[in-house]
Amino acid sequence: MDDEKLKAIESRLDAIEKQLKALESEQHRPLIGSNVWVLVPIVAIVMWGLQNI
């Protein structure tokens, strides 16, 4: 392989490594966040339904 192909492969590998690091950092976000605001109305509806039993 000539140097141009090796440099192209290395640059592509660097880009993939950056994407992988970004995905890994996304996975380490806290579990409680904006998702809790989705659960609040669901829990309220369930509790309202259980009151009528």
C-alpha positions as a LaTeX table, in Angstrom:
\begin{tabular}{lrrr}
\hline
Residue & $x$ (\AA) & $y$ (\AA) & $z$ (\AA) \\
\hline
Met1 & 0.00 & 0.00 & 0.00 \\
Asp2 & 1.20 & 3.45 & $-0.69$ \\
Asp3 & 1.30 & 6.26 & 1.83 \\
Glu4 & $-1.84$ & 7.99 & 0.53 \\
Lys5 & $-4.00$ & 4.92 & 1.14 \\
Leu6 & $-2.52$ & 4.43 & 4.61 \\
Lys7 & $-3.19$ & 8.06 & 5.52 \\
Ala8 & $-6.78$ & 7.76 & 4.26 \\
Ile9 & $-7.31$ & 4.61 & 6.32 \\
Glu10 & $-5.79$ & 6.23 & 9.42 \\
Ser11 & $-7.97$ & 9.33 & 9.08 \\
Arg12 & $-11.07$ & 7.15 & 8.67 \\
Leu13 & $-10.07$ & 5.13 & 11.74 \\
Asp14 & $-9.63$ & 8.34 & 13.75 \\
Ala15 & $-13.11$ & 9.48 & 12.73 \\
Ile16 & $-14.59$ & 6.13 & 13.78 \\
Glu17 & $-12.79$ & 6.32 & 17.13 \\
Lys18 & $-14.24$ & 9.80 & 17.74 \\
Gln19 & $-17.74$ & 8.53 & 16.96 \\
Leu20 & $-17.24$ & 5.58 & 19.30 \\
Lys21 & $-16.10$ & 7.85 & 22.13 \\
Ala22 & $-19.14$ & 10.07 & 21.59 \\
Leu23 & $-21.47$ & 7.07 & 21.77 \\
Glu24 & $-19.76$ & 5.78 & 24.91 \\
Ser25 & $-20.10$ & 9.16 & 26.62 \\
Glu26 & $-23.80$ & 9.20 & 25.68 \\
Gln27 & $-24.32$ & 5.88 & 27.42 \\
His28 & $-22.96$ & 7.22 & 30.71 \\
Arg29 & $-25.67$ & 9.86 & 31.04 \\
Pro30 & $-27.73$ & 9.69 & 34.23 \\
Leu31 & $-30.82$ & 7.52 & 34.03 \\
Ile32 & $-33.08$ & 10.11 & 35.64 \\
Gly33 & $-33.39$ & 13.13 & 33.41 \\
Ser34 & $-35.89$ & 14.28 & 30.86 \\
Asn35 & $-37.36$ & 10.76 & 30.76 \\
Val36 & $-38.90$ & 11.27 & 34.19 \\
Trp37 & $-41.28$ & 13.82 & 32.68 \\
Val38 & $-42.64$ & 11.09 & 30.43 \\
Leu39 & $-43.28$ & 8.81 & 33.39 \\
Val40 & $-45.08$ & 11.40 & 35.55 \\
Pro41 & $-48.30$ & 11.55 & 33.46 \\
Ile42 & $-48.28$ & 7.77 & 33.00 \\
Val43 & $-48.07$ & 7.22 & 36.75 \\
Ala44 & $-50.79$ & 9.81 & 37.32 \\
Ile45 & $-53.13$ & 8.04 & 34.87 \\
Val46 & $-52.47$ & 4.66 & 36.47 \\
Met47 & $-53.09$ & 6.00 & 39.96 \\
Trp48 & $-56.30$ & 7.70 & 38.78 \\
Gly49 & $-57.45$ & 4.39 & 37.29 \\
Leu50 & $-56.67$ & 2.52 & 40.52 \\
Gln51 & $-58.78$ & 4.93 & 42.58 \\
Asn52 & $-61.92$ & 3.74 & 40.82 \\
Ile53 & $-61.39$ & 0.10 & 41.79 \\
\hline
\end{tabular}
